[in-house]
């Protein structure tokens, strides 16, 4: 039986790991990121993959920098290294270590959306589909030859959370379909077309701010492309307001980009740059938890007013 080192960190990687274990693959070492402080109390919290590995009594290795600290993996002598959203680039020494090399479960249809936030950008960019790619790893980010792929449709109702769960499940099942053929040398790798490459960098704070001068469709895609993490935001009368859920509004509106042109009992309407608009249903005012606009307006009907321009 092939000895496997599994490398992954967030929730996305957990079904991939558990599917390997459920299929009785020999995963004897799990590598993940170090525990990190979380929340206002800065409580040291293990990553989801560590929790899953500990629950199965699997050894866990948590180097701060895998490019400098990888000796435990060398000692383990894996036949293959499988990664899924690990979060660090592997050094050449590890890439060349196993007989079956290193393969990665990536949440996009490569060569599209190389990088750390492919799920977010598939929605932000307005794509109609994305998918999973299982590919060889190399030193250049997400540039290895493709082994297998599976498409996933992006629905209008999808946000990052729902699409994340779909892709994680598909990634786990596709890996199990791929491995027997892979170990039997029955897959012909396909080189990525460098002319088709696009990127999905990690989301920065600047990317979270809504630009109301953009088309309503772009604003709508940004909002759902950042929900439920890290969540898009704007300002209302100088105070930050996170926008959790919105829909595109029908019709056109006279008003400046960012102007609130309608307030109902359960949503308010904000004009975008093309004179179309979005209806906002779920918000998080500064210092508060997420709530519906209906709940917010129950406290006082004038908390949100027409003609106020958001983002100023």
N, C-alpha and C positions, 0 to 999 in steps of 0.2 A: 504494500500500500504506500502511495506517495506521501511523503512528509510535507505538510503545508504550514507555512507561516502566513497568518492573516494580519493585514495592516489596515486599520480603519479607525475612525474617531466618532462621528456624530450618529444621530438616529438613522440616517440613510444607510449606513453600513451594517446595522444590526440584523435586518432580515437576510442580508447576504451571508453574514457569519452563521446565523442560526440555520439557514438552509444547508450549508455545508455540513454542519454538525448533525442535523436531522438525516442527511443522506449518508452518514457514517464515514465521511472523509476524515482523515487523520490530521486535525488541526491541533498541534501540540503547543504552539506559541502564538500569542496575540500581541501585536505591537500597536500602541495607541499613544495619543498625546498625553502629557502630564495632567494631573488634576489641576483645576483652575478655580480661583475664587469667583463665586457667583452671587448676584443679588446685593442688596444694600448692606447686608451683614458680612459680605465677602466670605461666605462659607466655602471652604475647599470642597469641590464637587468632582467626582470622577466622571469621565466621558461615558456616554451610553455604551460604547463598545466594551469598555472595561467592566461595566456592570454585567453585561451579558456574558463575558468570558469568566468572570469570577463565579457567576451563578452555575457555570458548567465545570468549575474547578480546573480551568485552563490557566497555565502560567501567563502572566501579563508583564510586558516590558514597556516602559514609558520614558524613552530618552527625550531630553529637552531638544537636542539637535541630532537628528539621525545621521547627518553627514559626518559627524565627529564621533558618535557613540553608537556603534552597531555590532560590537564584538559578540554580544549574546546571540544575535541572529547567525553569525558565522559559526559559532559553537554548536548551534542546533542542527546545522547541515541540512537545510530544507531542500526538497526536490523542486519545489515551486514556491514563489511568493505571490500571494493574491492580495491586491489592495482595492479599497473602495473608500474614497473620500478620506484618505489618511491625513492630508494637510501639509505634508512636507515632501520635497523632492528627494528621491533616493540617490545616494552616491553610486558611481560607476561600479565600485566594489560589490555592492549588493545586487545591482542589475545583472552582473555577470556571474553571480554566485551559484544559483540553482541550475540544475541540468535542464529544467523546463522553463528557465528564465522567470521573469516577473510579468504578470498580467494585471490589468486594471479594469474595474467596472466603472465606466464614466457615464454621467447623466446627460448625454447629448448625442446627436448623430454626427460624430466627427467626420470631416474636419471642422464642422460648425461648432462654435462655442467652446473652444479650449479655455481652460481656466477654472477658477474656484467657485463661480456662481452661475453655472449653466442653466439651472432650473429657473432662477430669477430672470435671467436675460431672455430665455425662450418666451416668457410672457411679456416682459417689458418691450421686446422687439416686435411683438405682435405676430409671432409664429403660429401657424395652424397645427403644427406637429413638432414633436421632438422625439426623444427615444433614448435607448441605452446602447452604448458601444463597449464591447469587450475587446481589449487591444493589448499588444505588447507595450511594455514601458521602455522608455529610453530617457537619456539625460534631458532632452528638450521637452518642455511641458506638453503633455497630451499629444505627442507627435508620432507615436509608435504605430506600427502596422495594425490594421483592423483584422480581428478574428471573426467576430459575429456582431450583428446589429439587430435591433427590433424597434419599430416605430411605435409611438404613443401619440394619440390625438390630443390636442389641447382644446378643451371645451371652453365656451364663453364663461361658464360658471367656475372654471378652475382659478385657483390662486396658487401661490407657492406651496402652501401647506397641502392642498389636495393633490397637486401634481407631484410633489415630493413623494407622497405615499404611493402613488401609482408607479412612479419610476423605480422606487426602492423595491417594490414587489416584482416588477418586471426584471430588474437587475438580478435579483436572487434567482428567479426561475430561468433566465437566460444563461446564467453562469452554470447552472446544473445541466442544462441542455448542451452547453459548449464543452464542458470538461471531458466527457468520455471521448468525443471526437478529437479533441485537442491532444489528449494523452495517447491516442491511437495514431497521431500524426495524419489525421484525416481532414484537416482544415488548411486551405491555402490562404495565407495572410495577404491582405490587400494594402498597398501603400496609400497613404492619404494624399489627396490632391492639394498641394500647397496653394493653388490658385483659389481654392474654395474656403480657405481658413478664415474664421471669425473668432473673436475673443469674448470671454465673459469674466472680466476681472472681479475680484472681491468687491462687494458693495461698500462704498465710502459714505461718510456722513453727508457729503455734498450731493451725492446721488439720491438721497432720501427726500430732498426738498422738491416740492411740486412747482414746476414752471407753468403757470397758468396761460402763458402766451402760446403754448403748444396746442395742437389739435386735441379735441375732446377724447378722441380714440387713444392718443398717446398718454394723456393724463389717466384715463381709465386703466390702461395697461400698466402704467407705473404703480398705481394704487394696488391692483391685484397682484402685480409682480413683486411687491414688497410685503405682502400680507401672508402669514402672520409674523414674519420677521424680515427685516428690522422695522417695518411700517413707515409708509410715506407720511410727510407732514407738510403743513403750511403754517401761517400765523393768522390769528384773528385779533385785530386791534392790538398788535404787538406781542401777543402771547402765543406760544407754540401750541398747535393743535394737531395731533396725529389723526390721519384719515385711514380708517380700517376697511371700510366697505363703501363702494359707490357703483352706480350704473350710468351708462350713457343716457342722456335725456333726449327725447325727440324734439324736433323743431329747431328753429334758430332764435337767437336772443340779441337784442340791442343792449350793449353794456361793455365795459372795459374787461380785459382778461383778469380773472380773479374776483369779479364783482358778484355778489350774491343778489340774484334777481327774483328769487321766490323762496318762501319759507312755508312749509306745511307742517302738520302735526308730527310727521315721522321722517321728513327729509328736508334738506335745503338744496337749492340749485345754484351752481357756480358756473359763470361763463368762462369759456376757454378761448384760445386765440383765433379759432375759425368761426366764431359766433355760434358754435354749438356749445353744449354744456354737459356737466355731469351732475347727477343727483347723489347727495352724500347721506348715508344712512347710519353709519357707525363711526364714532369719533372717540378721541381721548383728549379732553382738555388738559391743559397744564396742571399738574398736581393731582390728577384724578385717574381713575381706572377707565378701561374701555367701557363705553355705554352706547346705547342707541340714541339717535337724535331725539326720538320720542321721550326717552327717559330724561335727557338733558333739558328739554323744554318744559317738562313737568315742573321742574324747580322754579322756572320763571319763563314765561312765554317770550320775553324780549331778550333772552340770552343771545339769540342770533337775529340780526336785523338785516333787512334788505338794504342795498346800496353800499354796504360795507365791502371794501375790496380786500380780499385775503392776500397774504404774502407781502403786505406793505409794512 
